[in-house]
Amino acid sequence: MSFGRKCIKTLGSACLLALLATSAAAAEATYQFDIPASPMGEALRAYGRTADRQLLFDERLVAGRLAPSVQGDLSAEHALEALLKGTDLAWTTTSAGVLMVVRKTSIHPQATAAAENAKPGPEVIAELVVIGSNIRGGATASPVNVISPEEIERRGLSSVPELLASLPQNFASVGAIRPQSGSVEQNGNLTYATGANLRGLGARATLTLIDGRRVAPSGAGTFFDASMLPMAALKKVEVLSDGASAIYGSDAVAGVINYVLKSPGDPAVTRLRAGAASGGYAQFDISQSGGISWNDGGLFVSVEHLENTALEQTDRAFSSGAASPASLIPRSKTNSAFAALEQELGRLRLSANVLVSDRRTQTAEIDQFQDVRKDLIAVSTSVELDLGETWRLTGAFSYSRDKGEQRFTLVPFSGAFSELQDSDGWYASLNMSGVLYDLPAGPVRAAFGLDAAQLSYLYDSWGLVLADASSRQHSAFGELLIPLLDGEALGRLSATVAARVSDYDAHGTVTNPKYGLVWEPNDQLRLRGTWGTSFKTPSLNEVSEGGMASFVSNQADPSSPTGVSRTLILTGSNPGGIDPEKSTNWTAGFDYQPDWSPGVSISGTYFDYDYRDRIDRVAISAREMLFNRAVYDEYIVDNPTVDEVLALYARSFSIGSGAGATTDPAQVRRIADLRLNNVARSKIRGLDLDLRFTRAALGGEVRASAGGTYFLQYENTPVEGRPSVPGSGVSFRPADFRARLAVGFSSRQWTADASVDVVGPYKDRLQGAPDRSVKAWAPLNLRLAYELDGATLLDGLTVALVARNILDDPPPYVRDAFYGGPLGYDTTNADPVGRFVAIDLTKRW
């Protein structure tokens, strides 16, 4: 079936219903609210996202207040009244038609005007993105974790990579310098990019969005570099830990991370932070952000400078004896600037933002010096048109480019060499969403549209172009949110159906569905489940012409009469020989917010992934292939012709030979194809659990939380037919159990938080040696903050003391065989910094 016919089959009925719906008279707009009992500030932000309304409020006015749970199909006004019920707060409307929360005694024109000019500035809630759904104001049955602005501040972090490391669902396998990880992604990570890696399935299997839109990947063209995002511009982070290719397309196998950046109306903030650890490691961060607003529009700008000194192996006792000294953390400087512009023109809403960031990283080893320079630019624009009470048409375009260069000097040769990686791409989409028609249980909501993209990648090593490739794709997608039941006896039941048809110039057509079901038997309990398929297209460096190498050697061969065969070994990229990776995933979970204890929420999710046709090297060596013909026979060619060998030589960027062998094509008796191919498989089952408690007490807000992930099964099969190996519970792989525990208290001026990031015990595994046990690691982190209050320039200044790993607990010892000797710790599961103390000054204007 052609791509066009598949699109028509997928979207035809939805399009027809949409045309009928837009011609009918619309009733009062309602939205499906799912706001848990939570601090008032967080609840008002959730309201703004769901109702798609701008909402002004003073953070100090809502501090220490709790909002009740608000769920169901409600108008925007009724939902806001429900949130404020029982308090001395009410809502009003400004002259510009913007909703504003004030005290009940302040609802008159003069007070309203004064409140609009109050300091610190009110917060504008205008996010339109609901992660996991293309339906505006829709809900998702997938598990979603939102790290709010308050939570980001309370964690006392200085960078996005630190934030990712604190997520139990994320495995830090790619980052600054991790020479022991041994992963394909990290080995090609020439510019020290940091990638989100949900479930440990690889950074390339986690889709990254910025404000709900795709960006071009970094480095080797496999994942976005989160270290280029400035904390000064970051508002919140949304984590969807479920396959979502039906919603977003390729890469969303393990899940999606959406970085929501600030927008006009967010308060102006000045931040200065300085900290240090023993052994000479130090960090410094300074940033300024703010903006201006006018009728129906505004501009927000932020700039940030972040730098740190190097942490060397000799600075830490556990790694000082490494055979090949190198930096545990390189010296780094990052400068970034971000701007966001919004303007409403009647029913038309225009927005645009631009992010520019550059980083320079330097390392020094015994025999080489490295200087890495990286630049990122990301631009996005969108146009939204209201078509009526419920329908909206949205067009978006984004372009991004990530360019990196690694220059290094080899001491014996006294010469400089360089490697260049350049990725860029554009994405365009057109989306229409709204209410199709009303059922007895509520309105049926829909979204459907088209998108297109083009990516390019260039890799130059020492003047030799190893990859120069581009690809195009276009997709059609549709999504329905169908209320099935809305009654007091059985509660509310709704279903979601989504499908995406994607056509790639190099890989053909891929179709992915996703189904979800949500049952709310009462206002306290929400049961949810999803089933769907996802996919990951090969990255451009994996299929690029020029990335293949040939090597001829004499190999032991049990099928040869002489016991030895002259073998041509192929390695590297595999143009035309790799198909998209595929995954089937499902989840089942619950969200519980008991009436008997307001402020308590409990969520749990069971997840299951079957990730097939994963791209990896076919085998470790030609010997392994020749001695296991039953497994590798399809990747071995016996007695190739001279023309076949010459054709492979012609496609190789290098042709080499081992001792006693020549590259004469007439003498080649075997071809062993070790290039990347669809050979691996991962099966994962596990549990996520999240518990939260918030209560107004002791003149403020008391809170506690516990969230974690536990793997019931994690099997990796390198090649079908070969034995599986553990994908978790061993060194340099995800631990079977990870958790984050936190407690805190906030009053009008004081805030205190303590947290523990737990990495469970696992096995230290080294080939040729018996396993040894590695104990759990749980460093303690503290943050104590005081906000000054008064009619002076110091009003709004927060002084915070931040301490990470305050007990200076060293990472557990592990062995490894990489780079000539061990660093003494697991670079993917532990942090070498030790006790780190910082002073953080934040001024809100």
Order of alpha helices (4+ residues) and beta strands (2+ residues): alpha-beta-beta-alpha-beta-alpha-beta-beta-alpha-beta-beta-alpha-beta-alpha-alpha-alpha-beta-beta-beta-alpha-beta-beta-beta-beta-beta-beta-beta-beta-beta-beta-beta-beta-beta-beta-beta-beta-alpha-beta-beta-beta-beta-alpha-alpha-beta-alpha-beta-beta-beta-beta-beta-beta-beta-beta-beta-beta-beta-beta
